[in-house]
Amino acid sequence: MKRILQTMLLLSVFALYLTACGNTGAESPAVGAASKTEIVYGKSQGPYTELFEAAIVPILENQGYTLKGVDFSDLLTADIALNDGEVDVNVEQHTAYAENFNANNSGDLVPISPIPTVPAGIYSATHSSLEEVGEGAKIAVPNDASNTARAYALLQKIGWVKLNPEVELSAVTQDDIVENPKNLEFVEMKSLTIPAAIQDFDYVVITGSIVYNAGIDPSTALATEDIQEHLVLQVVVKEGNKSTPWAQAIVDAYHSNEFKEYLEKNNDGLWWVPEELQ
């Protein structure tokens, strides 16, 4: 009986040892996360990724980080990959889009720093001024919720419509237009398709990244939006990563003197720069 008890005691001690080893192993990923040196970013064709690669990546590389880009054809797919942990960060969206993604996809994406933004503008292939707008003019606007709202906010800014003042500008829809004195016709369509269809409309509202990708000269905009806080482009990560050293390194790079100097040399009027980055 004594030997049996001794054996059981030894087995219990051994089990506790294995448990302790298991706990030590479970903690190792956290240590790895803290010492992470490779940053994987979602990459798309547009000004924000290009700015990140041209100005921010060199700063991070000088600090010892390795950067790897993964291509995505659209922002929704890029956000799904970010939310699933397949990439660490992207720089392609504003707060309104991230919040909309979270609400519709059980996401936990958070903005951690504003970045320079290309304003949305109103353009025309057939009119040279806003004063030429006529009765029943046909206007194309983006059809995704956050950019639809900014389009109608821009149309209110130039005096073509009046929106319900009880609805936040970040959430307005066509149904919130309370005055449309020229009976303008609004056609909501995918942002990517608007530049190719510009000849079919009197005026079109095009967001900044689409202007850039379509090769449109931003100086030809007949009017540009007043960028509201929720429409400023952001560095976006998963909430659990927002305090990691690598995420803070990205934030610091956008706030660095090196980045300010880059913008001073390379901003030809395309970029609206948030005050805290100036």
C-alpha positions as CSV (number, residue, x, y, z in Angstrom):
1,M,0.0,0.0,0.0
2,K,2.9,2.3,0.9
3,R,4.5,1.7,-2.5
4,I,1.1,2.4,-4.3
5,L,0.8,5.7,-2.4
6,Q,4.3,6.7,-3.3
7,T,3.7,5.9,-7.0
8,M,0.4,7.9,-7.0
9,L,2.3,10.8,-5.4
10,L,5.0,10.7,-8.0
11,L,2.4,10.6,-10.8
12,S,0.7,13.7,-9.3
13,V,4.0,15.6,-9.2
14,F,4.7,14.5,-12.8
15,A,1.2,15.7,-13.9
16,L,1.8,19.1,-12.2
17,Y,5.2,19.4,-14.0
18,L,3.5,18.7,-17.4
19,T,0.8,21.3,-16.6
20,A,3.5,23.9,-15.7
21,C,5.3,23.1,-18.9
22,G,2.1,23.5,-20.8
23,N,1.3,26.8,-19.3
24,T,4.8,28.1,-20.2
25,G,4.3,27.0,-23.8
26,A,0.9,28.8,-23.9
27,E,2.5,32.1,-22.9
28,S,5.1,31.9,-25.6
29,P,2.9,33.4,-28.4
30,A,2.4,36.5,-26.3
31,V,6.2,36.9,-26.1
32,G,6.4,36.4,-29.8
33,A,3.8,39.0,-30.4
34,A,5.7,41.5,-28.4
35,S,8.9,40.8,-30.3
36,K,7.2,40.7,-33.8
37,T,9.4,42.1,-36.5
38,E,7.5,41.2,-39.7
39,I,4.5,43.4,-40.5
40,V,2.1,42.0,-43.1
41,Y,-0.1,44.7,-44.6
42,G,-3.1,44.6,-46.9
43,K,-2.2,46.1,-50.2
44,S,-4.4,47.6,-52.9
45,Q,-4.0,49.7,-56.0
46,G,-4.4,53.3,-54.9
47,P,-2.8,56.3,-53.3
48,Y,-2.9,55.1,-49.7
49,T,-0.9,51.9,-50.1
50,E,1.5,53.8,-52.4
51,L,2.1,56.5,-49.8
52,F,2.6,53.8,-47.2
53,E,5.2,52.0,-49.3
54,A,7.0,55.1,-50.4
55,A,7.2,56.9,-47.1
56,I,6.3,54.7,-44.2
57,V,7.9,51.4,-45.1
58,P,11.4,52.8,-45.3
59,I,11.0,54.4,-41.8
60,L,9.9,51.0,-40.4
61,E,12.7,49.1,-42.2
62,N,15.3,51.4,-40.7
63,Q,13.9,50.4,-37.3
64,G,14.5,46.7,-38.1
65,Y,11.0,45.7,-39.3
66,T,10.4,43.6,-42.4
67,L,7.3,44.6,-44.4
68,K,5.3,42.2,-46.5
69,G,2.3,43.2,-48.7
70,V,-0.6,41.0,-49.6
71,D,-2.7,42.1,-52.6
72,F,-6.5,42.5,-52.4
73,S,-8.9,43.5,-55.1
74,D,-11.4,45.3,-52.9
75,L,-11.6,46.7,-49.4
76,L,-14.2,44.2,-48.1
77,T,-12.0,41.3,-48.8
78,A,-9.0,43.1,-47.3
79,D,-11.0,43.8,-44.1
80,I,-12.1,40.2,-43.8
81,A,-8.4,39.1,-44.1
82,L,-7.5,41.7,-41.5
83,N,-10.2,40.6,-39.1
84,D,-9.2,36.9,-39.6
85,G,-5.6,37.7,-38.7
86,E,-4.2,36.9,-42.2
87,V,-2.7,40.4,-42.3
88,D,-1.8,42.8,-39.6
89,V,-2.8,46.2,-40.9
90,N,-4.3,48.2,-43.8
91,V,-4.4,51.9,-44.6
92,E,-7.3,52.0,-47.0
93,Q,-10.4,53.1,-45.1
94,H,-11.9,55.7,-42.9
95,T,-13.5,55.3,-39.5
96,A,-17.0,55.2,-41.0
97,Y,-16.2,52.2,-43.2
98,A,-14.4,50.3,-40.4
99,E,-17.4,50.8,-38.1
100,N,-19.8,49.6,-40.9
101,F,-17.6,46.6,-41.5
102,N,-17.6,45.7,-37.8
103,A,-21.4,46.0,-37.5
104,N,-22.0,43.8,-40.5
105,N,-19.2,41.2,-40.0
106,S,-18.8,40.9,-36.2
107,G,-15.5,42.6,-36.7
108,D,-13.1,44.1,-34.1
109,L,-11.2,46.5,-36.3
110,V,-10.0,49.8,-34.8
111,P,-8.4,52.9,-36.3
112,I,-5.2,53.9,-34.5
113,S,-4.0,56.9,-36.4
114,P,-5.2,59.3,-39.0
115,I,-3.3,59.6,-42.3
116,P,-3.3,61.9,-45.2
117,T,-6.6,61.7,-47.2
118,V,-7.6,62.5,-50.8
119,P,-11.0,64.4,-50.7
120,A,-14.0,63.3,-52.7
121,G,-14.9,65.7,-55.4
122,I,-17.6,66.4,-58.0
123,Y,-16.5,66.2,-61.7
124,S,-18.1,66.5,-65.1
125,A,-17.1,65.6,-68.6
126,T,-19.7,67.9,-70.1
127,H,-19.9,70.9,-67.8
128,S,-17.2,73.3,-66.8
129,S,-18.8,74.8,-63.7
130,L,-21.4,74.0,-61.0
131,E,-23.5,76.9,-62.3
132,E,-24.4,74.9,-65.4
133,V,-26.5,72.4,-63.5
134,G,-29.9,72.2,-65.1
135,E,-33.4,71.0,-64.1
136,G,-33.4,67.3,-63.7
137,A,-29.6,66.9,-64.1
138,K,-28.4,63.3,-63.6
139,I,-25.8,62.8,-60.9
140,A,-23.9,59.6,-60.1
141,V,-22.9,58.9,-56.5
142,P,-21.2,56.0,-54.8
143,N,-23.6,53.3,-53.5
144,D,-21.7,52.0,-50.4
145,A,-23.2,53.5,-47.3
146,S,-20.4,55.7,-45.9
147,N,-19.4,57.1,-49.3
148,T,-23.1,57.7,-50.3
149,A,-23.5,59.8,-47.2
150,R,-20.4,61.9,-48.0
151,A,-21.6,62.4,-51.6
152,Y,-24.9,63.9,-50.4
153,A,-23.0,66.0,-47.8
154,L,-20.9,67.4,-50.7
155,L,-24.1,68.1,-52.7
156,Q,-25.5,70.0,-49.8
157,K,-22.3,71.9,-49.4
158,I,-22.6,73.3,-53.0
159,G,-26.2,74.1,-52.4
160,W,-27.9,71.6,-54.7
161,V,-29.8,69.8,-52.0
162,K,-30.8,70.2,-48.4
163,L,-30.6,67.3,-46.0
164,N,-32.6,66.5,-42.9
165,P,-30.7,68.4,-40.1
166,E,-31.8,65.8,-37.6
167,V,-29.8,63.0,-39.3
168,E,-26.0,62.9,-38.8
169,L,-24.1,63.6,-42.0
170,S,-22.3,60.3,-41.6
171,A,-25.5,58.4,-42.0
172,V,-27.6,60.3,-44.5
173,T,-29.2,58.6,-47.5
174,Q,-31.2,59.8,-50.5
175,D,-34.3,59.5,-48.4
176,D,-32.9,62.3,-46.1
177,I,-33.0,64.9,-48.9
178,V,-35.7,67.3,-47.8
179,E,-35.1,69.9,-50.6
180,N,-34.1,69.3,-54.2
181,P,-35.1,72.5,-56.0
182,K,-33.8,71.4,-59.4
183,N,-35.3,67.9,-59.2
184,L,-31.9,66.3,-59.7
185,E,-31.8,62.6,-60.4
186,F,-29.4,60.6,-58.3
187,V,-28.0,57.3,-59.5
188,E,-26.2,55.2,-56.9
189,M,-23.6,52.9,-58.3
190,K,-20.3,51.2,-57.5
191,S,-17.5,53.7,-56.9
192,L,-15.2,51.8,-59.3
193,T,-17.6,52.1,-62.2
194,I,-18.3,55.8,-61.9
195,P,-15.2,57.2,-63.8
196,A,-15.9,55.0,-66.9
197,A,-19.5,56.2,-66.9
198,I,-18.8,59.9,-66.5
199,Q,-20.0,60.7,-70.0
200,D,-23.4,59.3,-69.1
201,F,-24.0,61.8,-66.4
202,D,-24.1,65.6,-66.0
203,Y,-22.0,65.4,-62.9
204,V,-20.4,62.6,-60.8
205,V,-19.2,62.4,-57.2
206,I,-15.9,60.4,-57.0
207,T,-14.0,59.5,-53.9
208,G,-10.3,60.3,-53.6
209,S,-8.8,56.8,-54.1
210,I,-11.0,56.3,-57.2
211,V,-9.9,59.7,-58.6
212,Y,-6.3,58.6,-58.2
213,N,-6.8,55.1,-59.6
214,A,-8.7,56.4,-62.6
215,G,-5.9,58.9,-63.4
216,I,-8.2,61.9,-63.0
217,D,-6.5,65.2,-62.3
218,P,-7.8,66.2,-58.9
219,S,-7.4,69.8,-59.8
220,T,-10.3,69.4,-62.2
221,A,-12.8,68.9,-59.4
222,L,-15.5,71.5,-59.6
223,A,-15.8,71.2,-55.8
224,T,-14.4,69.0,-53.0
225,E,-15.8,67.9,-49.7
226,D,-15.0,69.3,-46.3
227,I,-13.5,66.1,-44.8
228,Q,-15.4,65.2,-41.7
229,E,-13.7,63.4,-38.8
230,H,-15.2,60.1,-39.6
231,L,-14.0,60.3,-43.2
232,V,-10.3,60.8,-42.5
233,L,-8.3,57.8,-43.6
234,Q,-6.9,55.7,-40.9
235,V,-4.3,53.1,-40.0
236,V,-6.5,50.1,-39.0
237,V,-5.7,47.0,-37.0
238,K,-7.5,44.4,-34.9
239,E,-8.3,45.7,-31.5
240,G,-6.1,43.2,-29.8
241,N,-3.1,44.6,-31.7
242,K,-3.6,48.3,-31.2
243,S,-1.1,48.5,-28.3
244,T,1.6,46.3,-29.8
245,P,5.1,47.8,-30.4
246,W,4.8,47.2,-34.1
247,A,1.4,49.0,-34.3
248,Q,2.8,51.9,-32.3
249,A,5.8,52.0,-34.7
250,I,3.5,52.5,-37.6
251,V,1.7,55.3,-35.7
252,D,5.0,57.0,-34.8
253,A,6.2,56.7,-38.5
254,Y,3.1,58.7,-39.7
255,H,3.9,61.3,-37.0
256,S,7.6,61.5,-37.6
257,N,9.6,64.4,-39.0
258,E,10.8,62.1,-41.8
259,F,7.2,61.7,-43.0
260,K,6.5,65.5,-42.7
261,E,9.6,66.1,-44.9
262,Y,8.4,63.5,-47.4
263,L,5.0,65.3,-47.7
264,E,6.6,68.7,-48.0
265,K,8.5,67.4,-51.0
266,N,5.9,65.3,-52.6
267,N,2.4,66.7,-51.9
268,D,1.3,68.4,-55.1
269,G,-2.1,69.3,-53.7
270,L,-3.5,65.7,-53.8
271,W,-3.3,65.2,-50.1
272,W,-5.3,66.7,-47.3
273,V,-3.2,66.3,-44.2
274,P,-4.7,66.0,-40.7
275,E,-3.6,68.8,-38.3
276,E,-1.9,66.4,-36.0
277,L,0.4,65.2,-38.8
278,Q,1.4,68.7,-39.9
